[in-house]
Amino acid sequence: MDPGDLMQVIEVRPRGYCHGVVSALKKVRDVLADPTYPRPIHILGQIVHNGHVTRAFEKQGIIHLQDKSKTQLELIESVFEGTVIFSAHGVAKAIVERAKARGLTVVNAVCKDVNRVHDLIRVRLDAGDQVFYIGHRNHPETEAIRSIDPSIVLIETTKDVMLPSDRYARKTIFVTNQTTLSMYDIEPILEVIRNRFENVVFDNEICQATTMRQEAVTRVEADLLIVVGDAKSSNTNQLAAIGMRQGIPSKRIQSLEELERKWLDDVAVVAVTSGASTPTRVTREVIMFLQAYDQNDPSTWNTESRLDFDTIV
């Protein structure tokens, strides 16, 4: 890169909010705007995995029910009045029924793709199949799936497939997955499952929005990839991991303030994408900074955010 040259900034598309996030955020805004919904308003977990969104809703009076030491059912038991919104990541029917039984008003903001996986698993269980679910143990989408039936086997790594094959010899093994994973995670596990068990049916449930964003990253040619999104966001972390697999140094940041200038040394081409729950304005601010950045001009080095995060939703 010649002195004085500005970096080329590639805006990777698609990026940002998927349809499930757009729908979930709209439901929260609609509830906030409608006085007929009983107060206080609660969200079980985070409506989507983004700290900016969470804090913005808290500023508007929403209470987030989050405690790693408690189950979702225990969290519901701690609510005595008001409205409970269930996040885009999914929720077990038992949780919804218990909330209703306690006289709470419930609003379901679960992504339709996640709902489809729930329905599909119930059908397969009713048919007598053994369900293997590929996912991350502490992700709310996975926890909601596991609560459907205790027989569901969670598979996080290939080591989890080392189960007694004779235990399931007479059963169809139905395999599905967390919607925010990538095929890089799923394929090695699926290969081991197919080698160990005879009757395997796989239903790939990576959501289309996630797939499109991941495929876009595989086509990137750059010296650096910046992925804007929350550390808790599985799909955001997947984008950064895919960039690394492509041989591109990849950094995940939650906002402009986390961008380190040393990453830009000798970078001629930088690509920017974002997770499915990252507000567009947050990503846009990062892109605008990079487009103006000049390593020889200190006036372009300020990474202090100018966004009003309290109203970002």
Summary of the structure (lengths in Angstrom):
residues: 313
radius of gyration: 21.6
end to end distance: 38.3
largest distance: 69.1
contacts: 1023
relative contact order: 0.16
helix: 42%
strand: 16%
